[in-house]
Amino acid sequence: MMITIFLFISVVFFATFVLGKLIEKVKIPWIFASLVVGILLAIYNPFAAITNSPEFMFLSELGMYFLLFIIGFELDLSKLRKMGPFILKSTFFIILFEAFFGSLIMRFFFGYDWIISIIVALSFATVGEAILVPVLDEFRIINTKLGQSIISIGSLDDIIEVAIFLLVIILVGGKAELTNLRIGTTILSMLFLFLLTFGLTKLGKRRVKFSFQKIETLFVFILFVFFLFLAIGQYAHASAVAALLAGIAIRTFVPNERLKFVDSELKTMCYGFFAPMFFISVGLSTNIQYLLAAPLMVALVVLVSSIAKILASVIAGRKELGLKDAILLGTGLSVRFSTSIIVVKILLDGGIIGRDIYSIIVASSIVFGFVVPILFANLVVRWKINRQKALGA
């Protein structure tokens, strides 16, 4: 098995390298070549034993968590506070606006009651921001007002996803004792994560920072914090939130003179190895049968969802960001493939929703996951977004 997985990794990285050179010519970040490789493997996969193995799933999950960690690491809390009211209001308005139209589709096209319709629509309205990070980084807009808005709204919506997850546990839980236990563990774990993050940020503000003489020891400490947060997050069923919080905590705790170097090393490790594994798994989730079973319904969900997200973003962000950046905000926030898939899978396994709506949601997420990064990247190039625009400038 180990020889085979080494060969598999070798093949997919070579394919990513070759395809990456090609897609860069159409202004698409090279890393999305691994998404194409994943989609091709979804059509014909001679490595099925490998891609279904625990080893590969572990690597792909680490890729997602490292991307989320980088999102947290790139968040500048001091600058974010200036945009706080805008981020808070925009997050809830954009998600609720899209969820409203999504619940109408669930209610009147599929006949589910209002509670189920709202829960499914809310879960689908959330953002899979990890997919968009390489685009923001590639075009050097991650620290602009637009970039910070996207990752801040995407980060805040992860907390909403945890709340939805708790609702689903209550809805699906068979035994009250088990349900209460899981809810209690989740709440306590989340509370501990926030307290740990708060403690590290406070220490960082007070200049109580470790004096690392070697970058290697600093990097080992960062990995310790990262995996500690993930371990706690697993108890809360919120590893994605844990990865984000780990990045936020580390940014405030790392010595200022080492921040730039640490940022470079983390991105090299993430984009060079773990992130391609994640994007391959995203591509592998493509099921052509889902796309062909009900293409009109998939198109309807994609169309209504994307229009609602962009319209809500324009309403919420036009004054703060300008029209073009507000459209880019809505386009970027349209990307899916987050814990919303987990939520609808739990609802499916609990017999609360049918395979029809589950298949359509998965298919729609696949469409968004592939189309949005490409569309966003080309809009950035076409509109010539100022890459050097400082946050708050």
C-alpha positions as CSV (number, residue, x, y, z in Angstrom):
1,M,0.0,0.0,0.0
2,M,2.8,2.5,0.9
3,I,4.6,1.9,-2.4
4,T,1.3,2.5,-4.2
5,I,0.4,5.7,-2.4
6,F,3.9,7.1,-3.0
7,L,3.4,6.3,-6.7
8,F,0.0,7.9,-6.7
9,I,1.3,11.1,-5.0
10,S,4.1,11.2,-7.6
11,V,1.7,10.9,-10.5
12,V,-0.8,13.5,-9.3
13,F,1.9,16.0,-8.4
14,F,3.5,15.6,-11.9
15,A,0.0,16.1,-13.5
16,T,-0.6,19.1,-11.3
17,F,2.7,20.6,-12.4
18,V,2.0,20.1,-16.1
19,L,-1.6,21.3,-16.0
20,G,-0.7,24.2,-13.7
21,K,1.6,25.6,-16.3
22,L,-1.2,25.5,-18.8
23,I,-4.0,27.0,-16.7
24,E,-1.7,29.8,-15.6
25,K,-1.9,31.1,-19.1
26,V,-5.7,31.8,-18.7
27,K,-5.0,33.6,-15.3
28,I,-6.0,30.7,-13.1
29,P,-3.8,30.0,-10.1
30,W,-1.7,26.8,-10.8
31,I,-2.9,25.1,-7.6
32,F,-6.4,24.6,-9.2
33,A,-4.7,22.1,-11.6
34,S,-5.1,19.6,-8.7
35,L,-8.8,20.2,-8.7
36,V,-8.9,19.3,-12.4
37,V,-6.8,16.2,-11.7
38,G,-9.4,15.3,-9.1
39,I,-12.3,15.7,-11.5
40,L,-10.5,13.6,-14.1
41,L,-10.0,10.9,-11.4
42,A,-13.7,11.1,-10.6
43,I,-14.4,10.2,-14.2
44,Y,-11.9,7.3,-14.3
45,N,-9.9,6.4,-11.2
46,P,-7.4,3.5,-11.4
47,F,-6.3,4.5,-7.9
48,A,-9.6,4.0,-6.2
49,A,-8.1,1.9,-3.5
50,I,-5.7,4.8,-2.7
51,T,-8.2,7.7,-2.8
52,N,-10.6,5.8,-0.6
53,S,-7.9,4.9,1.9
54,P,-7.7,6.5,5.4
55,E,-4.2,7.7,4.5
56,F,-5.4,9.8,1.6
57,M,-8.4,11.2,3.5
58,F,-6.1,12.2,6.3
59,L,-3.8,14.1,4.0
60,S,-6.8,15.9,2.3
61,E,-8.3,16.9,5.6
62,L,-4.9,18.3,6.7
63,G,-4.9,20.3,3.5
64,M,-8.2,21.9,4.3
65,Y,-7.2,22.6,7.9
66,F,-3.9,24.2,6.8
67,L,-5.7,26.4,4.4
68,L,-8.1,27.5,7.2
69,F,-5.1,28.0,9.5
70,I,-3.6,30.4,6.9
71,I,-6.9,32.3,6.8
72,G,-6.8,32.8,10.5
73,F,-3.1,33.7,10.3
74,E,-3.8,36.3,7.7
75,L,-6.5,38.0,9.7
76,D,-5.2,41.2,11.2
77,L,-7.4,41.7,14.3
78,S,-6.4,45.4,14.7
79,K,-7.6,46.2,11.2
80,L,-10.5,43.9,11.5
81,R,-11.9,45.9,14.5
82,K,-12.3,48.9,12.3
83,M,-14.5,46.9,9.9
84,G,-16.2,45.0,12.7
85,P,-19.7,46.4,12.4
86,F,-19.6,46.0,8.6
87,I,-18.4,42.4,8.8
88,L,-20.9,41.4,11.4
89,K,-23.9,43.0,9.6
90,S,-22.8,41.8,6.2
91,T,-22.3,38.2,7.4
92,F,-25.8,37.8,8.8
93,F,-27.5,39.8,6.1
94,I,-25.8,37.9,3.2
95,I,-26.4,34.4,4.7
96,L,-30.0,35.1,5.8
97,F,-30.8,36.7,2.4
98,E,-29.6,33.7,0.5
99,A,-31.1,31.2,3.0
100,F,-34.5,32.9,2.6
101,F,-34.6,32.1,-1.1
102,G,-33.1,28.7,-0.6
103,S,-35.8,27.8,2.0
104,L,-38.5,28.8,-0.6
105,I,-37.0,26.3,-3.1
106,M,-36.9,23.6,-0.4
107,R,-40.5,24.3,0.7
108,F,-42.3,24.7,-2.7
109,F,-40.2,22.6,-5.0
110,F,-39.4,19.7,-2.7
111,G,-42.3,19.9,-0.2
112,Y,-40.2,19.9,3.1
113,D,-41.7,21.7,6.1
114,W,-40.4,25.1,7.0
115,I,-38.0,24.1,9.8
116,I,-36.2,21.5,7.6
117,S,-36.2,23.9,4.7
118,I,-34.6,26.7,6.7
119,I,-31.9,24.5,8.3
120,V,-30.9,23.0,4.9
121,A,-30.9,26.5,3.3
122,L,-28.9,28.0,6.1
123,S,-26.3,25.2,5.9
124,F,-26.0,25.6,2.1
125,A,-25.7,29.4,2.4
126,T,-22.5,29.2,4.3
127,V,-19.1,29.6,2.7
128,G,-16.3,27.2,1.9
129,E,-13.6,29.9,2.1
130,A,-10.7,27.5,2.1
131,I,-11.1,26.9,-1.6
132,L,-10.7,30.7,-2.4
133,V,-7.5,31.4,-0.3
134,P,-5.0,30.5,-3.1
135,V,-6.8,32.9,-5.4
136,L,-6.6,35.8,-2.9
137,D,-3.0,35.0,-2.3
138,E,-2.1,34.6,-5.9
139,F,-3.3,38.1,-6.8
140,R,-2.0,39.7,-3.6
141,I,-5.4,40.9,-2.4
142,I,-5.6,38.9,0.8
143,N,-4.7,42.0,2.8
144,T,-6.9,44.4,1.0
145,K,-10.3,45.5,2.3
146,L,-11.9,43.1,-0.2
147,G,-9.7,40.2,0.8
148,Q,-10.1,40.8,4.5
149,S,-13.9,41.1,4.0
150,I,-14.1,37.7,2.3
151,I,-12.0,35.8,4.8
152,S,-13.6,37.6,7.8
153,I,-17.2,36.8,6.6
154,G,-16.1,33.3,5.7
155,S,-14.5,32.9,9.2
156,L,-17.5,34.3,11.1
157,D,-19.9,32.1,9.1
158,D,-18.0,29.0,10.4
159,I,-19.4,29.8,13.9
160,I,-22.8,29.9,12.3
161,E,-22.1,26.4,10.9
162,V,-21.4,25.1,14.3
163,A,-24.7,26.4,15.6
164,I,-26.5,24.7,12.6
165,F,-24.6,21.5,13.4
166,L,-25.9,21.6,17.0
167,L,-29.5,22.1,15.6
168,V,-29.0,19.1,13.4
169,I,-27.8,17.0,16.3
170,I,-30.9,17.9,18.2
171,L,-33.1,17.1,15.2
172,V,-31.5,13.8,14.3
173,G,-30.4,12.6,17.8
174,G,-32.2,9.4,18.7
175,K,-31.5,9.3,22.4
176,A,-31.9,12.4,24.5
177,E,-29.0,11.4,26.7
178,L,-26.6,10.9,23.9
179,T,-27.8,14.2,22.2
180,N,-27.3,16.2,25.5
181,L,-23.9,14.7,26.0
182,R,-22.8,15.6,22.5
183,I,-24.2,19.1,22.8
184,G,-22.5,19.6,26.2
185,T,-19.1,18.3,24.9
186,T,-19.4,20.6,21.9
187,I,-20.2,23.7,23.9
188,L,-17.5,23.1,26.5
189,S,-14.9,22.4,23.7
190,M,-15.8,25.5,21.8
191,L,-15.7,27.6,25.0
192,F,-12.2,26.2,25.8
193,L,-11.0,27.0,22.2
194,F,-12.2,30.6,22.5
195,L,-10.6,31.0,25.9
196,L,-7.3,29.5,24.7
197,T,-7.3,31.9,21.7
198,F,-8.2,34.8,23.9
199,G,-5.4,33.9,26.3
200,L,-2.7,33.6,23.6
201,T,-3.8,36.9,21.9
202,K,-3.7,38.7,25.3
203,L,-0.2,37.4,25.9
204,G,0.8,38.5,22.5
205,K,-0.5,42.0,23.0
206,R,1.4,42.3,26.3
207,R,4.6,41.3,24.4
208,V,4.9,38.0,26.4
209,K,6.3,36.1,23.4
210,F,8.7,33.2,23.3
211,S,12.2,34.1,22.3
212,F,13.0,31.6,19.6
213,Q,16.6,31.6,18.7
214,K,16.0,29.1,15.8
215,I,13.2,29.2,13.3
216,E,13.0,25.4,13.5
217,T,11.9,25.6,17.2
218,L,9.4,28.3,16.4
219,F,7.9,26.1,13.6
220,V,7.7,23.1,16.0
221,F,5.8,25.3,18.5
222,I,3.4,26.5,15.8
223,L,2.6,22.9,14.8
224,F,2.1,22.0,18.4
225,V,-0.5,24.8,18.8
226,F,-2.1,23.9,15.4
227,F,-2.6,20.2,16.3
228,L,-3.7,21.0,19.9
229,F,-6.5,23.2,18.5
230,L,-7.5,20.6,16.0
231,A,-7.7,18.0,18.8
232,I,-9.9,20.2,20.9
233,G,-12.0,21.1,17.9
234,Q,-12.7,17.4,17.2
235,Y,-14.5,17.2,20.5
236,A,-16.6,20.1,19.4
237,H,-17.2,18.7,15.9
238,A,-15.7,22.0,14.8
239,S,-12.2,21.3,13.6
240,A,-12.6,23.9,10.9
241,V,-13.2,26.6,13.4
242,A,-10.4,25.3,15.5
243,A,-7.9,25.6,12.6
244,L,-9.0,29.2,12.1
245,L,-8.6,30.1,15.7
246,A,-5.2,28.5,15.8
247,G,-4.1,30.8,13.0
248,I,-5.5,33.9,14.8
249,A,-3.7,32.9,18.1
250,I,-0.4,32.2,16.4
251,R,-0.3,35.5,14.5
252,T,-0.5,37.5,17.8
253,F,2.0,35.3,19.6
254,V,4.8,34.9,17.1
255,P,7.5,37.6,17.4
256,N,6.9,40.4,14.9
257,E,10.3,40.0,13.3
258,R,9.5,36.4,12.4
259,L,6.0,36.9,11.0
260,K,6.9,37.4,7.4
261,F,9.2,34.4,7.4
262,V,6.7,32.1,9.2
263,D,4.0,33.2,6.7
264,S,6.2,32.3,3.8
265,E,7.2,28.9,5.3
266,L,3.6,28.0,6.1
267,K,2.4,28.8,2.6
268,T,5.2,26.8,1.1
269,M,4.3,23.8,3.1
270,C,0.5,24.2,2.6
271,Y,0.5,25.1,-1.1
272,G,3.4,22.8,-1.9
273,F,1.9,19.6,-0.5
274,F,-1.2,19.6,1.6
275,A,-3.5,21.9,-0.3
276,P,-3.2,19.9,-3.6
277,M,-4.3,16.8,-1.7
278,F,-7.4,18.7,-0.5
279,F,-8.2,20.0,-4.0
280,I,-7.8,16.5,-5.4
281,S,-10.4,15.2,-2.9
282,V,-12.7,18.1,-3.8
283,G,-12.5,17.1,-7.5
284,L,-12.9,13.4,-6.6
285,S,-16.2,14.2,-4.9
286,T,-17.7,15.0,-8.3
287,N,-20.4,12.6,-9.2
288,I,-21.5,12.8,-12.8
289,Q,-24.7,11.0,-12.0
290,Y,-25.7,13.8,-9.6
291,L,-25.1,16.4,-12.3
292,L,-27.0,14.4,-14.9
293,A,-29.9,13.2,-12.7
294,A,-31.6,16.5,-12.5
295,P,-29.7,19.2,-14.4
296,L,-32.5,21.7,-14.4
297,M,-32.8,21.6,-10.6
298,V,-29.1,21.8,-10.1
299,A,-29.1,24.8,-12.5
300,L,-32.0,26.4,-10.6
301,V,-30.2,26.0,-7.2
302,V,-26.9,27.4,-8.6
303,L,-28.6,30.3,-10.3
304,V,-30.9,31.4,-7.4
305,S,-28.1,30.9,-4.8
306,S,-25.5,32.8,-6.7
307,I,-27.8,35.7,-7.7
308,A,-29.0,36.0,-4.0
309,K,-25.4,35.9,-2.7
310,I,-24.2,38.6,-5.2
311,L,-27.2,40.8,-4.8
312,A,-27.0,40.6,-1.0
313,S,-23.3,41.4,-1.1
314,V,-23.9,44.5,-3.4
315,I,-26.6,45.7,-1.0
316,A,-24.4,45.2,2.1
317,G,-21.0,46.2,0.6
318,R,-21.5,48.7,-2.1
319,K,-21.0,51.7,0.1
320,E,-18.0,50.2,2.0
321,L,-16.2,48.5,-1.0
322,G,-17.6,50.0,-4.2
323,L,-19.7,48.2,-6.8
324,K,-17.1,46.0,-8.4
325,D,-15.5,44.9,-5.2
326,A,-19.0,44.2,-3.8
327,I,-19.7,42.0,-6.8
328,L,-16.4,40.2,-6.3
329,L,-17.3,39.8,-2.6
330,G,-20.5,38.0,-3.5
331,T,-18.8,36.0,-6.2
332,G,-16.1,34.8,-3.8
333,L,-18.6,34.1,-1.0
334,S,-20.5,31.8,-3.4
335,V,-17.9,29.1,-3.1
336,R,-19.1,26.0,-1.2
337,F,-17.6,22.7,0.0
338,S,-17.5,23.3,3.7
339,T,-19.2,21.6,6.7
340,S,-22.6,22.2,5.0
341,I,-22.0,18.9,3.2
342,I,-21.6,17.2,6.5
343,V,-24.8,18.7,7.8
344,V,-26.9,17.6,4.9
345,K,-25.3,14.1,5.0
346,I,-26.4,13.8,8.7
347,L,-29.9,14.8,7.7
348,L,-29.9,12.2,4.9
349,D,-28.6,9.5,7.2
350,G,-31.3,10.4,9.7
351,G,-34.0,10.1,7.1
352,I,-35.0,13.7,7.4
353,I,-34.2,14.7,3.8
354,G,-34.3,12.5,0.7
355,R,-31.4,11.5,-1.6
356,D,-32.9,13.8,-4.3
357,I,-32.2,17.1,-2.5
358,Y,-28.9,15.7,-1.1
359,S,-27.7,14.9,-4.6
360,I,-28.7,18.3,-5.9
361,I,-26.9,20.1,-3.0
362,V,-23.7,18.1,-3.5
363,A,-23.8,18.7,-7.3
364,S,-24.4,22.4,-6.8
365,S,-21.5,22.5,-4.3
366,I,-19.3,20.9,-6.9
367,V,-20.3,23.4,-9.6
368,F,-19.6,26.3,-7.2
369,G,-16.3,24.8,-6.1
370,F,-15.0,24.6,-9.6
371,V,-16.6,27.6,-11.3
372,V,-16.3,30.3,-8.6
373,P,-12.4,30.3,-8.2
374,I,-12.0,30.5,-12.0
375,L,-14.7,33.2,-12.4
376,F,-13.3,35.2,-9.4
377,A,-9.7,35.0,-10.7
378,N,-10.7,36.3,-14.2
379,L,-12.8,39.1,-12.8
380,V,-9.9,40.2,-10.6
381,V,-7.7,40.4,-13.7
382,R,-10.3,42.0,-15.9
383,W,-11.2,44.7,-13.4
384,K,-7.6,45.3,-12.5
385,I,-8.1,45.3,-8.8
386,N,-5.4,47.4,-7.1
387,R,-3.2,44.8,-5.5
388,Q,-1.4,47.3,-3.3
389,K,-4.6,48.8,-1.8
390,A,-4.1,48.8,1.9
391,L,-6.8,47.8,4.3
392,G,-8.8,50.9,5.3
393,A,-7.1,53.1,2.8
